[in-house]
Amino acid sequence: MKKILLITVIAIVLTACGRNAMNSGGDLVGVRSAAFKEPAPFGMVLVKRGSFRMGSADTDSIWGTQADTKGVSFESFWMDETEITNAKYRQFVYWVRDSIIRTRLADPAYGGNDLFMITEDRYGEPVTPHLDWTRPIPWRRASEEEQRAIESVNFTHPVTGATSLDPRQMVYRYEWYDYTSEALRRNNFDPALRVRNTDITPDPNEVIMISKDTAYITEDGRIVNETITRPLSNYFDFLNTYIINIYPDETSWINDFRNAYNEPYLRLYFTHPGYDDYPVVGVSWEQANAFSVWRTELYKSSMDIPAGIEIEPYRLPTESEWEYAARAGKSENKYPWATDALKDSKDCFMANFKPGDGDYTADGHLITARVASFSPNEFGLYDMAGNVAEWTSSVFTESGLQQMSDINPDLHYNSAKEDPYDMKKKVVRGGSWKDVARFIRSDMRSFEYQNETRSYIGFRCVRTQVGFSDSKKGKVKK
């Protein structure tokens, strides 16, 4: 009986190997994985794999900083050549707006046009209801009920009568699967596989507790994001859900600078076409993450990606990736350029920052500048110093550098709602239009709280490049 079972298992394995393996002539030829050739991401620069010494090599007694460096190495990644602009972020906001309008157009309360909702496939089989983005919104020829749906996303000020998009309704829901937590040995569903030490007898009744983020909207419209802890039971325990209001905080221009007349920026900076190509500000770390997820889904929806094929998502850069890219991979660079000088040979400043005491305009700009107003670094990246400081994915700790690995280094922590506020610090890099020269250095670290919004913090995205090294040519192949 045992011999019959063994033969059966072997037959199953051979059958699973496929026709190519059977026709190999007995040689080990390998089985190639299905490939999906991705085009180079639009508006991004390839930062090739490499290494450098991360951190500041200088001790500065005036600022109370000690020399602290570490040799680290990175995989190749794509990075936005400029900071995300108002126009690009507005595309995200308008996508959310249009999804709300389409949902309401299909709602019986607004006429119930079911053509805006797909409920079955082309063969007539039922599918999970989802929006039909190919059907245009009737902006100009709307019926009375359709007009109500379209106008329902607007807010009319009760005093001034001004009508604008209602920021409170611009809410984006997304899910994020935690592959890293799933891969941890302690989280294996089979207790026998949690410990490799054969001297230890696994406890089959051991309960593994796991935390996951979830979100919901209350009956009165309040958004609740919370962390729950429960016994590990299935793969859904690694699926995190977030509901984020994604509209930029235009009030940051007022709250960041008291006793200043910044009202024009409050009313116009995000919405006026004159600021289309300026970096978006007033966006929290949480909102920047939501944008990255949406951008990934937008990219996937435009591609004919074979079923079961994974692609690398857009995301915020790690602290170390950001510094490596800013310094053009050179340990000796304190700034994105090759010298310690702040001006070029023509006596022009090389970044948008605060050059003097109360003098913001010496570099040609008062607040932010249009992206790519200054020359790029050797990697082709613009505004890696000044203009706006930039969010990274990394959690901030004073000893962060020494805690990191030396390969693709990062410190990542998803803080729970009940965590102390100090545990919600995220690393911000690059300095901004309001900072003096020291704080726009590429090796300087700073932080902000993940739910905070500032008129001087923006972001850009990265994507890891999936490829391999050609040892003969020294190039990275896709």
DRENDO-1510 file (C-alpha; in Angstrom, 1 decimal, always signed):
<recs>
REC; n; res; u; v; w
REC; 1; MET; +0.0; +0.0; +0.0 .
REC; 2; LYS; +2.8; +2.4; +0.8 .
REC; 3; LYS; +4.5; +1.7; -2.6 .
REC; 4; ILE; +1.3; +2.4; -4.5 .
REC; 5; LEU; +0.9; +5.7; -2.6 .
REC; 6; LEU; +4.5; +6.7; -3.4 .
REC; 7; ILE; +4.1; +5.9; -7.1 .
REC; 8; THR; +0.9; +8.0; -7.1 .
REC; 9; VAL; +2.6; +11.0; -5.6 .
REC; 10; ILE; +5.5; +10.8; -8.1 .
REC; 11; ALA; +3.0; +10.7; -11.0 .
REC; 12; ILE; +1.3; +13.8; -9.6 .
REC; 13; VAL; +4.6; +15.7; -9.3 .
REC; 14; LEU; +5.7; +14.8; -12.8 .
REC; 15; THR; +2.3; +15.8; -14.2 .
REC; 16; ALA; +2.5; +19.2; -12.4 .
REC; 17; CYS; +5.9; +19.9; -13.9 .
REC; 18; GLY; +4.3; +20.5; -17.3 .
REC; 19; ARG; +5.1; +19.5; -20.9 .
REC; 20; ASN; +8.4; +21.4; -21.1 .
REC; 21; ALA; +9.9; +19.5; -18.2 .
REC; 22; MET; +8.9; +16.1; -19.7 .
REC; 23; ASN; +10.4; +17.0; -23.1 .
REC; 24; SER; +13.7; +18.2; -21.8 .
REC; 25; GLY; +15.6; +15.1; -22.9 .
REC; 26; GLY; +16.4; +14.3; -19.3 .
REC; 27; ASP; +18.4; +17.6; -18.9 .
REC; 28; LEU; +17.9; +20.2; -16.2 .
REC; 29; VAL; +16.7; +23.2; -18.4 .
REC; 30; GLY; +14.5; +25.1; -15.9 .
REC; 31; VAL; +11.0; +26.4; -16.3 .
REC; 32; ARG; +10.7; +30.1; -17.1 .
REC; 33; SER; +8.2; +32.2; -15.2 .
REC; 34; ALA; +5.6; +34.2; -17.1 .
REC; 35; ALA; +6.8; +37.7; -17.6 .
REC; 36; PHE; +5.0; +41.0; -18.0 .
REC; 37; LYS; +7.1; +43.8; -19.6 .
REC; 38; GLU; +6.3; +47.1; -17.9 .
REC; 39; PRO; +7.1; +50.3; -19.7 .
REC; 40; ALA; +9.3; +52.9; -17.9 .
REC; 41; PRO; +7.0; +54.8; -15.5 .
REC; 42; PHE; +6.0; +58.2; -16.9 .
REC; 43; GLY; +7.8; +61.2; -15.2 .
REC; 44; MET; +10.2; +59.0; -13.2 .
REC; 45; VAL; +14.0; +58.6; -13.1 .
REC; 46; LEU; +15.7; +55.3; -12.6 .
REC; 47; VAL; +18.0; +55.3; -9.6 .
REC; 48; LYS; +20.3; +52.3; -10.3 .
REC; 49; ARG; +21.4; +50.0; -7.5 .
REC; 50; GLY; +24.4; +51.0; -5.6 .
REC; 51; SER; +25.9; +51.9; -2.2 .
REC; 52; PHE; +27.1; +54.8; -0.2 .
REC; 53; ARG; +27.7; +56.0; +3.4 .
REC; 54; MET; +24.5; +57.2; +4.7 .
REC; 55; GLY; +24.3; +59.9; +7.4 .
REC; 56; SER; +26.3; +63.0; +8.3 .
REC; 57; ALA; +30.1; +62.7; +8.5 .
REC; 58; ASP; +30.4; +66.0; +10.4 .
REC; 59; THR; +30.2; +66.8; +14.1 .
REC; 60; ASP; +28.6; +70.1; +14.7 .
REC; 61; SER; +28.8; +71.5; +18.2 .
REC; 62; ILE; +26.6; +74.5; +17.4 .
REC; 63; TRP; +23.7; +72.4; +16.4 .
REC; 64; GLY; +24.5; +69.5; +18.8 .
REC; 65; THR; +24.9; +66.8; +16.1 .
REC; 66; GLN; +27.4; +64.0; +16.1 .
REC; 67; ALA; +29.0; +62.3; +13.1 .
REC; 68; ASP; +27.0; +59.2; +12.4 .
REC; 69; THR; +27.4; +57.2; +9.2 .
REC; 70; LYS; +26.7; +53.7; +7.9 .
REC; 71; GLY; +27.6; +51.9; +4.7 .
REC; 72; VAL; +24.3; +50.8; +3.0 .
REC; 73; SER; +23.3; +49.3; -0.4 .
REC; 74; PHE; +20.1; +49.6; -2.5 .
REC; 75; GLU; +18.2; +47.8; -5.2 .
REC; 76; SER; +17.3; +49.9; -8.3 .
REC; 77; PHE; +14.2; +52.0; -8.0 .
REC; 78; TRP; +12.2; +54.5; -10.0 .
REC; 79; MET; +11.7; +58.0; -8.4 .
REC; 80; ASP; +9.5; +60.9; -9.5 .
REC; 81; GLU; +11.8; +63.5; -11.1 .
REC; 82; THR; +9.8; +66.2; -9.4 .
REC; 83; GLU; +7.6; +66.6; -6.3 .
REC; 84; ILE; +3.9; +65.7; -6.8 .
REC; 85; THR; +2.3; +68.9; -8.1 .
REC; 86; ASN; -1.1; +70.4; -7.4 .
REC; 87; ALA; -2.3; +69.4; -10.9 .
REC; 88; LYS; -1.3; +65.7; -10.3 .
REC; 89; TYR; -2.8; +65.5; -6.9 .
REC; 90; ARG; -5.9; +67.2; -8.2 .
REC; 91; GLN; -6.3; +64.3; -10.5 .
REC; 92; PHE; -6.6; +62.1; -7.4 .
REC; 93; VAL; -9.2; +64.4; -5.8 .
REC; 94; TYR; -11.3; +64.6; -9.0 .
REC; 95; TRP; -11.2; +60.8; -9.3 .
REC; 96; VAL; -12.7; +60.5; -5.9 .
REC; 97; ARG; -15.2; +63.3; -6.7 .
REC; 98; ASP; -16.2; +61.5; -9.9 .
REC; 99; SER; -16.5; +58.1; -8.2 .
REC; 100; ILE; -18.9; +59.7; -5.7 .
REC; 101; ILE; -21.0; +61.3; -8.4 .
REC; 102; ARG; -21.2; +58.0; -10.5 .
REC; 103; THR; -22.2; +56.1; -7.4 .
REC; 104; ARG; -25.0; +58.6; -6.7 .
REC; 105; LEU; -26.2; +58.6; -10.3 .
REC; 106; ALA; -26.8; +54.9; -9.9 .
REC; 107; ASP; -28.6; +55.5; -6.6 .
REC; 108; PRO; -32.4; +55.4; -6.8 .
REC; 109; ALA; -32.5; +58.5; -4.6 .
REC; 110; TYR; -30.9; +60.4; -7.5 .
REC; 111; GLY; -32.8; +58.7; -10.4 .
REC; 112; GLY; -31.2; +55.2; -10.2 .
REC; 113; ASN; -29.5; +55.1; -13.6 .
REC; 114; ASP; -28.1; +51.5; -13.3 .
REC; 115; LEU; -26.0; +52.1; -16.5 .
REC; 116; PHE; -23.4; +53.7; -14.2 .
REC; 117; MET; -23.0; +50.5; -12.3 .
REC; 118; ILE; -21.7; +47.2; -13.8 .
REC; 119; THR; -23.4; +44.2; -12.2 .
REC; 120; GLU; -22.7; +41.4; -14.8 .
REC; 121; ASP; -19.9; +40.5; -17.2 .
REC; 122; ARG; -20.2; +40.4; -21.0 .
REC; 123; TYR; -21.6; +36.8; -20.8 .
REC; 124; GLY; -24.4; +37.9; -18.5 .
REC; 125; GLU; -22.9; +36.3; -15.4 .
REC; 126; PRO; -23.3; +38.3; -12.1 .
REC; 127; VAL; -20.2; +40.1; -10.8 .
REC; 128; THR; -19.4; +42.3; -7.8 .
REC; 129; PRO; -21.1; +45.6; -8.6 .
REC; 130; HIS; -18.6; +48.3; -9.6 .
REC; 131; LEU; -18.6; +51.6; -11.4 .
REC; 132; ASP; -18.6; +51.9; -15.2 .
REC; 133; TRP; -15.9; +54.5; -15.8 .
REC; 134; THR; -16.4; +54.4; -19.6 .
REC; 135; ARG; -19.8; +56.1; -19.2 .
REC; 136; PRO; -19.4; +59.9; -19.1 .
REC; 137; ILE; -20.9; +62.0; -16.4 .
REC; 138; PRO; -23.6; +64.3; -18.0 .
REC; 139; TRP; -22.0; +67.5; -16.9 .
REC; 140; ARG; -24.0; +69.7; -19.4 .
REC; 141; ARG; -27.1; +67.7; -20.3 .
REC; 142; ALA; -28.1; +66.4; -17.0 .
REC; 143; SER; -31.7; +65.8; -15.9 .
REC; 144; GLU; -33.0; +67.4; -12.7 .
REC; 145; GLU; -32.2; +64.3; -10.7 .
REC; 146; GLU; -28.7; +63.9; -12.3 .
REC; 147; GLN; -28.0; +67.5; -11.6 .
REC; 148; ARG; -28.8; +66.9; -7.9 .
REC; 149; ALA; -26.3; +64.0; -7.9 .
REC; 150; ILE; -23.6; +66.2; -9.6 .
REC; 151; GLU; -24.1; +69.1; -7.3 .
REC; 152; SER; -24.3; +67.0; -4.2 .
REC; 153; VAL; -20.4; +66.9; -3.9 .
REC; 154; ASN; -20.3; +70.7; -3.6 .
REC; 155; PHE; -20.4; +73.0; -0.5 .
REC; 156; THR; -22.1; +76.4; -0.5 .
REC; 157; HIS; -20.9; +78.7; +2.1 .
REC; 158; PRO; -23.8; +79.8; +4.3 .
REC; 159; VAL; -22.6; +83.3; +4.6 .
REC; 160; THR; -20.7; +84.2; +1.5 .
REC; 161; GLY; -22.7; +82.0; -0.9 .
REC; 162; ALA; -19.5; +80.8; -2.6 .
REC; 163; THR; -19.7; +77.3; -4.0 .
REC; 164; SER; -16.8; +74.9; -4.1 .
REC; 165; LEU; -16.0; +71.2; -3.9 .
REC; 166; ASP; -16.8; +69.9; -0.4 .
REC; 167; PRO; -13.5; +68.7; +1.2 .
REC; 168; ARG; -15.4; +66.7; +3.8 .
REC; 169; GLN; -16.8; +64.3; +1.2 .
REC; 170; MET; -13.5; +63.6; -0.6 .
REC; 171; VAL; -12.9; +60.3; +1.1 .
REC; 172; TYR; -10.9; +57.4; -0.3 .
REC; 173; ARG; -11.2; +53.8; +1.0 .
REC; 174; TYR; -8.4; +51.3; +0.3 .
REC; 175; GLU; -7.0; +48.0; +1.4 .
REC; 176; TRP; -3.3; +47.1; +2.0 .
REC; 177; TYR; -2.1; +43.5; +2.4 .
REC; 178; ASP; +0.8; +43.1; +4.8 .
REC; 179; TYR; +3.1; +40.6; +3.0 .
REC; 180; THR; +5.9; +41.2; +5.5 .
REC; 181; SER; +3.8; +40.2; +8.5 .
REC; 182; GLU; +2.5; +37.2; +6.7 .
REC; 183; ALA; +6.1; +36.1; +6.0 .
REC; 184; LEU; +7.2; +36.3; +9.6 .
REC; 185; ARG; +7.9; +32.7; +10.9 .
REC; 186; ARG; +6.0; +33.4; +14.1 .
REC; 187; ASN; +2.8; +34.1; +12.1 .
REC; 188; ASN; +2.8; +30.7; +10.3 .
REC; 189; PHE; -0.6; +29.0; +10.5 .
REC; 190; ASP; +1.2; +25.7; +11.1 .
REC; 191; PRO; +2.6; +25.8; +14.7 .
REC; 192; ALA; +5.2; +23.1; +13.7 .
REC; 193; LEU; +6.7; +25.6; +11.2 .
REC; 194; ARG; +7.1; +28.5; +13.6 .
REC; 195; VAL; +10.3; +27.2; +15.2 .
REC; 196; ARG; +13.2; +25.6; +13.4 .
REC; 197; ASN; +14.9; +24.4; +16.6 .
REC; 198; THR; +14.2; +20.7; +16.8 .
REC; 199; ASP; +15.0; +20.7; +20.5 .
REC; 200; ILE; +11.7; +22.6; +21.0 .
REC; 201; THR; +8.4; +20.9; +20.8 .
REC; 202; PRO; +5.8; +23.3; +19.2 .
REC; 203; ASP; +2.6; +24.0; +21.1 .
REC; 204; PRO; -0.2; +23.1; +18.7 .
REC; 205; ASN; -2.6; +25.2; +20.9 .
REC; 206; GLU; -0.4; +28.3; +20.9 .
REC; 207; VAL; -2.5; +31.4; +20.2 .
REC; 208; ILE; -0.7; +34.0; +18.0 .
REC; 209; MET; -2.2; +37.5; +18.5 .
REC; 210; ILE; -2.0; +39.9; +15.6 .
REC; 211; SER; -2.9; +43.5; +15.1 .
REC; 212; LYS; -4.6; +44.9; +11.9 .
REC; 213; ASP; -6.0; +48.2; +10.9 .
REC; 214; THR; -9.6; +48.5; +10.0 .
REC; 215; ALA; -12.0; +51.4; +9.2 .
REC; 216; TYR; -15.6; +52.3; +8.9 .
REC; 217; ILE; -18.0; +55.3; +8.7 .
REC; 218; THR; -20.5; +55.8; +11.4 .
REC; 219; GLU; -24.2; +56.6; +10.8 .
REC; 220; ASP; -23.5; +60.3; +11.4 .
REC; 221; GLY; -20.8; +60.3; +8.7 .
REC; 222; ARG; -17.8; +60.2; +11.0 .
REC; 223; ILE; -14.7; +58.3; +9.8 .
REC; 224; VAL; -13.2; +55.9; +12.2 .
REC; 225; ASN; -9.8; +54.3; +11.6 .
REC; 226; GLU; -8.7; +51.9; +14.4 .
REC; 227; THR; -6.4; +49.0; +15.2 .
REC; 228; ILE; -7.8; +45.8; +16.4 .
REC; 229; THR; -5.9; +42.9; +18.0 .
REC; 230; ARG; -7.2; +39.3; +17.7 .
REC; 231; PRO; -6.0; +35.7; +17.4 .
REC; 232; LEU; -4.5; +34.9; +14.1 .
REC; 233; SER; -7.0; +32.7; +12.2 .
REC; 234; ASN; -6.8; +33.3; +8.4 .
REC; 235; TYR; -5.2; +35.3; +5.7 .
REC; 236; PHE; -7.6; +38.2; +6.1 .
REC; 237; ASP; -5.9; +39.0; +9.3 .
REC; 238; PHE; -3.1; +40.5; +7.2 .
REC; 239; LEU; -5.5; +42.7; +5.2 .
REC; 240; ASN; -5.6; +46.3; +6.5 .
REC; 241; THR; -8.4; +48.7; +5.6 .
REC; 242; TYR; -8.2; +52.5; +5.7 .
REC; 243; ILE; -10.6; +55.3; +5.0 .
REC; 244; ILE; -8.9; +58.6; +4.5 .
REC; 245; ASN; -10.1; +62.2; +3.7 .
REC; 246; ILE; -7.7; +63.1; +0.9 .
REC; 247; TYR; -8.4; +66.8; +0.3 .
REC; 248; PRO; -5.3; +68.9; +1.0 .
REC; 249; ASP; -5.5; +71.1; +4.1 .
REC; 250; GLU; -5.6; +74.6; +2.7 .
REC; 251; THR; -5.8; +76.0; +6.2 .
REC; 252; SER; -2.2; +75.0; +6.8 .
REC; 253; TRP; -1.1; +78.4; +5.3 .
REC; 254; ILE; -2.9; +80.1; +8.1 .
REC; 255; ASN; -2.1; +77.8; +11.0 .
REC; 256; ASP; +1.6; +77.5; +10.1 .
REC; 257; PHE; +2.1; +81.3; +10.1 .
REC; 258; ARG; +0.2; +83.4; +12.6 .
REC; 259; ASN; +0.1; +87.2; +12.2 .
REC; 260; ALA; +0.7; +86.9; +8.5 .
REC; 261; TYR; -1.5; +87.7; +5.5 .
REC; 262; ASN; -1.5; +84.3; +3.7 .
REC; 263; GLU; -5.2; +84.3; +2.9 .
REC; 264; PRO; -4.6; +84.3; -0.9 .
REC; 265; TYR; -2.8; +80.9; -0.6 .
REC; 266; LEU; -5.6; +79.6; +1.6 .
REC; 267; ARG; -8.1; +80.3; -1.2 .
REC; 268; LEU; -6.1; +79.8; -4.3 .
REC; 269; TYR; -2.9; +77.7; -3.9 .
REC; 270; PHE; -4.5; +74.3; -4.6 .
REC; 271; THR; -7.3; +75.4; -7.0 .
REC; 272; HIS; -5.9; +78.2; -9.1 .
REC; 273; PRO; -4.4; +77.2; -12.5 .
REC; 274; GLY; -1.5; +79.5; -11.8 .
REC; 275; TYR; -0.3; +77.1; -9.2 .
REC; 276; ASP; -0.8; +73.9; -11.3 .
REC; 277; ASP; +2.9; +73.1; -11.5 .
REC; 278; TYR; +3.7; +74.0; -7.9 .
REC; 279; PRO; +4.2; +71.2; -5.4 .
REC; 280; VAL; +1.1; +70.2; -3.5 .
REC; 281; VAL; +1.3; +70.9; +0.2 .
REC; 282; GLY; -1.0; +70.5; +3.2 .
REC; 283; VAL; -1.0; +66.7; +2.6 .
REC; 284; SER; -0.4; +64.4; +5.5 .
REC; 285; TRP; +1.7; +61.2; +5.5 .
REC; 286; GLU; -1.5; +59.3; +5.6 .
REC; 287; GLN; -2.9; +61.1; +2.6 .
REC; 288; ALA; +0.4; +60.6; +0.7 .
REC; 289; ASN; +0.1; +56.9; +1.2 .
REC; 290; ALA; -3.5; +56.9; +0.0 .
REC; 291; PHE; -2.3; +58.7; -3.1 .
REC; 292; SER; +0.3; +56.1; -3.8 .
REC; 293; VAL; -2.2; +53.3; -3.5 .
REC; 294; TRP; -4.6; +55.1; -5.9 .
REC; 295; ARG; -1.8; +55.8; -8.3 .
REC; 296; THR; -0.9; +52.0; -8.4 .
REC; 297; GLU; -4.6; +51.1; -9.1 .
REC; 298; LEU; -4.8; +53.8; -11.8 .
REC; 299; TYR; -1.6; +52.3; -13.4 .
REC; 300; LYS; -2.9; +48.7; -13.2 .
REC; 301; SER; -6.3; +49.7; -14.7 .
REC; 302; SER; -4.6; +51.1; -17.8 .
REC; 303; MET; -2.5; +48.0; -18.4 .
REC; 304; ASP; -3.4; +44.6; -19.8 .
REC; 305; ILE; -1.9; +42.7; -16.9 .
REC; 306; PRO; -2.2; +38.9; -17.1 .
REC; 307; ALA; -4.1; +37.3; -14.2 .
REC; 308; GLY; -1.9; +36.4; -11.3 .
REC; 309; ILE; +0.9; +38.7; -12.2 .
REC; 310; GLU; +2.1; +41.0; -9.4 .
REC; 311; ILE; +3.5; +44.5; -10.1 .
REC; 312; GLU; +5.5; +46.7; -7.8 .
REC; 313; PRO; +3.3; +49.4; -6.3 .
REC; 314; TYR; +4.0; +53.1; -6.1 .
REC; 315; ARG; +4.9; +54.1; -2.6 .
REC; 316; LEU; +6.7; +56.7; -0.5 .
REC; 317; PRO; +10.5; +56.3; -0.6 .
REC; 318; THR; +12.3; +55.0; +2.5 .
REC; 319; GLU; +14.4; +57.5; +4.4 .
REC; 320; SER; +17.6; +55.8; +3.1 .
REC; 321; GLU; +16.4; +55.7; -0.6 .
REC; 322; TRP; +15.6; +59.4; -0.4 .
REC; 323; GLU; +19.0; +60.3; +0.9 .
REC; 324; TYR; +20.8; +58.1; -1.6 .
REC; 325; ALA; +18.8; +59.6; -4.5 .
REC; 326; ALA; +19.3; +63.2; -3.2 .
REC; 327; ARG; +23.1; +62.8; -2.8 .
REC; 328; ALA; +23.3; +61.1; -6.2 .
REC; 329; GLY; +24.8; +58.1; -4.6 .
REC; 330; LYS; +27.9; +60.0; -3.4 .
REC; 331; SER; +29.0; +59.8; +0.2 .
REC; 332; GLU; +30.8; +63.1; +0.0 .
REC; 333; ASN; +27.8; +65.2; -1.2 .
REC; 334; LYS; +26.1; +67.2; +1.6 .
REC; 335; TYR; +23.7; +68.7; -0.9 .
REC; 336; PRO; +22.2; +67.3; -4.2 .
REC; 337; TRP; +25.0; +69.1; -6.0 .
REC; 338; ALA; +28.7; +68.3; -5.8 .
REC; 339; THR; +30.0; +71.3; -3.7 .
REC; 340; ASP; +29.2; +72.8; -0.3 .
REC; 341; ALA; +28.4; +76.2; -2.0 .
REC; 342; LEU; +24.8; +77.4; -2.2 .
REC; 343; LYS; +25.3; +79.4; -5.5 .
REC; 344; ASP; +26.5; +78.4; -8.9 .
REC; 345; SER; +29.1; +80.0; -11.1 .
REC; 346; LYS; +26.6; +82.7; -12.1 .
REC; 347; ASP; +26.0; +83.7; -8.5 .
REC; 348; CYS; +22.5; +82.2; -8.6 .
REC; 349; PHE; +21.1; +80.1; -5.7 .
REC; 350; MET; +20.8; +76.4; -6.5 .
REC; 351; ALA; +17.6; +75.8; -4.5 .
REC; 352; ASN; +14.5; +77.4; -3.1 .
REC; 353; PHE; +15.1; +78.1; +0.7 .
REC; 354; LYS; +15.5; +80.9; +3.1 .
REC; 355; PRO; +18.9; +82.5; +2.3 .
REC; 356; GLY; +18.9; +85.3; +4.9 .
REC; 357; ASP; +17.3; +86.7; +8.0 .
REC; 358; GLY; +13.8; +87.3; +7.0 .
REC; 359; ASP; +14.8; +87.3; +3.3 .
REC; 360; TYR; +12.9; +84.5; +1.5 .
REC; 361; THR; +13.2; +86.2; -1.9 .
REC; 362; ALA; +16.9; +86.2; -2.5 .
REC; 363; ASP; +16.6; +82.9; -4.5 .
REC; 364; GLY; +13.8; +84.4; -6.6 .
REC; 365; HIS; +10.8; +83.0; -4.7 .
REC; 366; LEU; +8.8; +83.9; -1.7 .
REC; 367; ILE; +7.1; +80.6; -1.0 .
REC; 368; THR; +7.2; +77.5; -3.1 .
REC; 369; ALA; +8.6; +77.5; -6.6 .
REC; 370; ARG; +7.3; +75.8; -9.7 .
REC; 371; VAL; +8.8; +72.3; -9.8 .
REC; 372; ALA; +12.0; +72.0; -11.8 .
REC; 373; SER; +12.8; +75.7; -11.5 .
REC; 374; PHE; +16.3; +74.8; -10.4 .
REC; 375; SER; +18.8; +72.4; -12.0 .
REC; 376; PRO; +18.5; +68.7; -11.3 .
REC; 377; ASN; +21.2; +66.6; -9.5 .
REC; 378; GLU; +23.3; +64.0; -11.3 .
REC; 379; PHE; +20.5; +61.5; -11.2 .
REC; 380; GLY; +18.2; +63.9; -13.0 .
REC; 381; LEU; +16.0; +64.6; -9.9 .
REC; 382; TYR; +14.7; +68.1; -9.2 .
REC; 383; ASP; +14.2; +70.0; -6.0 .
REC; 384; MET; +15.8; +67.4; -3.7 .
REC; 385; ALA; +16.9; +70.4; -1.6 .
REC; 386; GLY; +14.4; +73.0; -0.6 .
REC; 387; ASN; +11.1; +74.0; -2.2 .
REC; 388; VAL; +9.1; +71.6; +0.0 .
REC; 389; ALA; +10.3; +69.0; +2.5 .
REC; 390; GLU; +9.2; +65.5; +1.6 .
REC; 391; TRP; +7.6; +62.6; +3.4 .
REC; 392; THR; +9.3; +59.3; +3.6 .
REC; 393; SER; +7.8; +55.9; +4.6 .
REC; 394; SER; +10.2; +55.6; +7.6 .
REC; 395; VAL; +9.3; +56.0; +11.2 .
REC; 396; PHE; +11.5; +58.5; +13.0 .
REC; 397; THR; +13.8; +57.5; +15.9 .
REC; 398; GLU; +16.9; +59.2; +17.1 .
REC; 399; SER; +19.0; +56.1; +16.6 .
REC; 400; GLY; +17.3; +55.2; +13.3 .
REC; 401; LEU; +20.4; +54.8; +11.2 .
REC; 402; GLN; +22.1; +52.3; +13.5 .
REC; 403; GLN; +18.9; +50.2; +13.8 .
REC; 404; MET; +18.6; +49.7; +10.1 .
REC; 405; SER; +19.9; +46.8; +8.0 .
REC; 406; ASP; +22.6; +47.7; +5.6 .
REC; 407; ILE; +20.7; +46.2; +2.6 .
REC; 408; ASN; +17.6; +48.2; +1.5 .
REC; 409; PRO; +17.6; +49.8; +4.9 .
REC; 410; ASP; +14.4; +51.0; +6.5 .
REC; 411; LEU; +12.5; +51.4; +9.7 .
REC; 412; HIS; +8.8; +50.8; +9.3 .
REC; 413; TYR; +6.1; +50.9; +11.9 .
REC; 414; ASN; +2.3; +51.1; +11.6 .
REC; 415; SER; +1.2; +52.9; +14.7 .
REC; 416; ALA; -2.0; +51.9; +16.3 .
REC; 417; LYS; -4.6; +54.6; +17.2 .
REC; 418; GLU; -3.9; +54.0; +20.9 .
REC; 419; ASP; -0.1; +54.4; +20.6 .
REC; 420; PRO; +1.5; +57.4; +22.2 .
REC; 421; TYR; +1.7; +60.3; +19.7 .
REC; 422; ASP; +5.5; +60.2; +19.8 .
REC; 423; MET; +5.3; +56.8; +18.0 .
REC; 424; LYS; +3.6; +58.5; +15.1 .
REC; 425; LYS; +6.6; +60.5; +13.9 .
REC; 426; LYS; +7.6; +60.0; +10.3 .
REC; 427; VAL; +10.9; +61.0; +8.7 .
REC; 428; VAL; +10.8; +64.2; +6.6 .
REC; 429; ARG; +13.7; +65.0; +4.3 .
REC; 430; GLY; +15.1; +67.8; +2.1 .
REC; 431; GLY; +14.1; +71.0; +3.9 .
REC; 432; SER; +11.7; +73.6; +2.4 .
REC; 433; TRP; +11.3; +77.1; +1.1 .
REC; 434; LYS; +11.1; +78.3; +4.7 .
REC; 435; ASP; +14.3; +76.6; +6.0 .
REC; 436; VAL; +17.8; +77.9; +6.3 .
REC; 437; ALA; +20.7; +76.3; +4.4 .
REC; 438; ARG; +21.6; +73.7; +7.1 .
REC; 439; PHE; +18.1; +72.1; +6.9 .
REC; 440; ILE; +18.1; +71.6; +3.1 .
REC; 441; ARG; +21.2; +69.4; +3.4 .
REC; 442; SER; +20.6; +65.9; +2.0 .
REC; 443; ASP; +22.1; +64.2; +5.2 .
REC; 444; MET; +19.9; +66.1; +7.6 .
REC; 445; ARG; +17.0; +64.3; +9.3 .
REC; 446; SER; +13.7; +65.8; +10.5 .
REC; 447; PHE; +10.2; +64.6; +11.4 .
REC; 448; GLU; +6.6; +65.3; +11.5 .
REC; 449; TYR; +3.6; +63.5; +12.9 .
REC; 450; GLN; +1.8; +61.3; +10.3 .
REC; 451; ASN; -1.6; +63.0; +10.6 .
REC; 452; GLU; -0.1; +66.5; +10.5 .
REC; 453; THR; -0.4; +68.8; +7.4 .
REC; 454; ARG; +2.0; +71.6; +6.7 .
REC; 455; SER; +2.3; +74.3; +4.0 .
REC; 456; TYR; +6.0; +73.3; +3.5 .
REC; 457; ILE; +5.7; +69.5; +3.3 .
REC; 458; GLY; +5.0; +67.6; +0.1 .
REC; 459; PHE; +6.1; +64.3; -1.3 .
REC; 460; ARG; +7.1; +62.2; -4.3 .
REC; 461; CYS; +6.7; +58.5; -5.1 .
REC; 462; VAL; +9.1; +55.6; -5.9 .
REC; 463; ARG; +8.7; +52.1; -7.3 .
REC; 464; THR; +11.2; +49.3; -6.9 .
REC; 465; GLN; +12.5; +48.1; -10.3 .
REC; 466; VAL; +12.2; +44.4; -10.7 .
REC; 467; GLY; +15.1; +43.2; -12.8 .
REC; 468; PHE; +18.6; +41.7; -12.7 .
REC; 469; SER; +22.2; +42.7; -13.2 .
REC; 470; ASP; +24.0; +41.9; -16.5 .
REC; 471; SER; +27.5; +41.3; -15.2 .
REC; 472; LYS; +29.0; +41.7; -18.7 .
REC; 473; LYS; +27.6; +45.1; -19.4 .
REC; 474; GLY; +27.1; +46.3; -15.9 .
REC; 475; LYS; +23.5; +47.3; -16.7 .
REC; 476; VAL; +20.2; +46.6; -15.2 .
REC; 477; LYS; +17.7; +44.7; -17.4 .
REC; 478; LYS; +14.0; +44.9; -17.1 .
</recs>
